[in-house]
Amino acid sequence: MILLQQSRKILATFVLIAVLMITTACGGATVSQVDRPTAPSAIGRDVTYAELERGNTPGGQTFGTWVVQTSQGLLQDAYVRDNNKLGVVISPKVRPNEVRSLAKSLVQGFHKNFPNQDLKVLIYAPDKKLILTTEYDTQTNQVKYS
């Protein structure tokens, strides 16, 4: 009888964790059109990494911060440039076979927040070396990995 009660408690815990993970991943912050003014890119000027923050527009800043906060430790850093490029630095927790599915999830969330434009997601290893580029084409609704 005690074994049955413990099993139910463990099962309930796993169900609660799964629900929290799904609602956190799917119920993200949406960025309205008002939050997306176009600003010139800061890349290419004499700007340090710390000054770039998480985005070069208010909408990009909001989305980049949200991505890191909801990643549950899978991402160390994120940045959004010109509301069409998302770069993320994965943590050592991410296994090599999980990188592609993580990139697909990121491109889907990025498209939800910045629709009607071609998007690019750049995945960097913890040592900041580029390991995967994911491109979303709005005309074909296809994702290409390179």
Secondary structure, DSSP 8 states (H G I E B T S, - for coil): -HHHHHHHHHHHHHHHHHHHHHHHHHS-----GGG-------TTSS--HHHHTTBSSHHHHHHHHHHHHHSTTSEEEEEEETTTEEEEEE-TTS-GGGHHHHHHHHHHHHHHHS-SS-EEEEEE-TTS-EEEEEEEETTTTEEEE-
